[in-house]
Structures are given as C-alpha cells and as structure tokens.
Amino acid sequence: MKAFRLEELEIERATNDGAYLQFLRERNMSVGLYALDAGAGDPQQPHGQDEVYFVVSGRASITVGMETTLVARGSVVYVPAGVPHKFHHITEDLRVLVVFSPPEG
C-alpha cells in the first residue's frame, strides 16, 4: 500500500517551487497535486493522456474544449487526451489532484 497526506504533499510541492508535484506513478496511471494561486494563469497545454481532476480546495472556472464550468471543493472533471483545457478566473487558491492514464510523461 502507498498512502499520502495532502498536507505533506503540499509542503513537498512548495519546497520544490513548482505548481505540480507527481507523487505516484504506476504502470497504468500517475497522480499529482496541481496548485494555482488566486489570480494566477494556467500555463498547461493539452496532454497525451486522459486525465481526471479532483478539486481539493479553491474556486475557479475550467474550460475544456469549448465548454466552461465552475469548479470548487469536491468537483470532478474529466479531460480526454489531446483536448485543450485551462483553469481560469481563479478566485481562491486552487489545489487539484490530477490522475493521468496512462502515466504522464
């Protein structure tokens, strides 16, 4: 078993001075913590993997392809591989668990 604490992941992510921390990589998936502060821009580009976002905290909008929705704690968003997507209008610091399948990179 592998178990993680969100508080510890957030400290590790901040210590490494990055918006994204991959903390689990297995044969069929990878999982990371993505952080964007209120007012920040989202620099990501489309990925070659399907992904699922689970919003742990914060508030924002996300546009996937041509569709936009508001997200907040508890929101789950699926993004198919290759589809452009961005978080925007981030009004509260956003912390998102990201699951990639197959694994990212």
Stockholm file with secondary structure:
# STOCKHOLM 1.0

chainA/1-105         MKAFRLEELEIERATNDGAYLQFLRERNMSVGLYALDAGAGDPQQPHGQDEVYFVVSGRASITVGMETTLVARGSVVYVPAGVPHKFHHITEDLRVLVVFSPPEG
#=GR chainA/1-105 SS CCCCCHHHHHHHHHHTTCSEEEEEECSSCEEEEEEECTTCCCCCCCCSSEEEEEEEEEEEEEEETTEEEEEETTCEEEECTTCCEEEEEEEEEEEEEEEEESCCC
#=GC SS_cons         CCCCCHHHHHHHHHHTTCSEEEEEECSSCEEEEEEECTTCCCCCCCCSSEEEEEEEEEEEEEEETTEEEEEETTCEEEECTTCCEEEEEEEEEEEEEEEEESCCC
//
